[in-house]
Amino acid sequence: MSRKLFILLTLLATLALVLVACGSTPAPEPTKAPESAAPAEEPMGDPLGLPGELEGMTWEEIVAAADGQEVNWWMWGGSEAINSWVNGWLAEQLKEKYNITMKQVPVAGPTEFINQVLGEKEAGQDSGGAVDIMWINGENFRTMKKADLLYGPWSEAVPSAEYYDWSNPAIAFDFGYPVEGYEIPWGFAQVVIEYDTAKVSDPPKDMAALVQWVKDNPGKFTYPAPPDFTGSVWVRHMCYYAVGGHEQLLDDFDQALFDEKFPACWELLNELEPSLWREGQTYPESQQQHIDMFANGEVFFRMTYGIGQAQTNIDEGIYPETVRTYVLEDGTIANTNYIAVAYNGANRAAAVVTANFLASPDSQLNRIENENWAAPLMVENLPQEFKDRLDAVERGPAVLSPEALSAHRLPELQSPWLVAIEEGWTANVLEK
């Protein structure tokens, strides 16, 4: 079994720890599901209390209604490995278990499915829509939920819900916005920093030390230009540090607070520009360009949401075997992504059944075990048979332990903050 497959982790217990993050109140310890918990796809005998055409139906009845339906999954299609998994193992399991036909609709970004559902709503097409389920999080979820484009609440009622601690802000809030049963967790990400031990034997331990390292080693550090998501998240790290901590930013967006605090961030970023790659006159245009620069030794650090991406790149010969990852002692940003159901999809039963299966331990573990796609484990409370499968997966040396990650986790801010920070970086750093 390939080491890269644990890659995005044993995040099992990690997610159960508090992500102080998306809420200001610490989350209670998660309630562990009994070791003998039934598999997620097993029928439930009582009505689930779902709205719309599934109202009054038990899980067994919903599964029966899904028999013979197809499910149209509008999702980012930029990864050949992910696409192969969706149209291979997942499609086979849905057909075998539920007689559901998987139809992936690859999109370049969430704007495509948002515009599709919004256009149908504006045209009065409240049923028979083209989108059944979506891979979503952050501002896109907020936009669709506020515009009444999502079906729900449903996610806390389906069988796989028992494997998640819904009192944990890391799950109950999506970039600070309440989920309230309108999506179910599917993936997890946390920023790690890649470095080559052959070039940097003792990487800077916290943000203050990293800032000093950049000044002392001109030309060996940079980040992609926002709105590239890796560049954007790194700017947020710098701003968390420069403004005196993220805690004051966790509430709804406050323009006055932003105007007061963020000049310190722009000042720091501008101060560092002369020490960046090419003296900050230009920035990598994409994550891929940054990967190539790091692999070629042009820069000595790279930031990524991909907890196991370094190990994957080592295994594929892109990176040298001396590459490792770490997180800063003052933390790195983490977030959750989800599956949501369109309010007017044509195949409601199949949509809910598929989303439930995607969140189940069987689906989650297969993503880790699959040779083509190393993915983060999202399930928190695993039955013993799945714990045993998880324990059997090897983790490569470039992959941090769940304990190391969970001990250094920072929250994402609500989406309006992210928009303001990206716009502020463009106006006050890029264009200065």
Secondary structure, 3 states (H helix, E strand, C coil): CCHHHCCCCCCCCCCCCCCHHHCCCCCCCCCCCCCCCCCCCCCCCCECCCCHHHCCCEHHHHHHHHCCCEEEEEEECCCHHHHHHHHHHHHHHHHHHHCCEEEEEEECCCHHHHHHHHHHHHCCCCCCECCCEEEECCHHHHHHHHCCCECCCCCCCCHHHHHCCCCCHHHHEECCEECCCCEEEEEEEECEEEEECCCCCCCCCCHHHHHHHHHHCCCCCCCCCCCCHHHHHHHHHHHHHHCCCCHHHCCCCCHHHHHHHCHHHHHHHHHHHHHCHHHHCCCCCCHHHHHHHHHCCCCCEEEECCCCHHHHHHHCCCCCCCEEEECCCCCEEEEEEEEEEECCECCHHHHHHHHHHHCCHHHHHHHHHCCCCCCCCCCCCCCHHHHHHHHCCCCCCCCCCHHHHHCCEECCCCHHHHHHHHHHHHHHHHCC
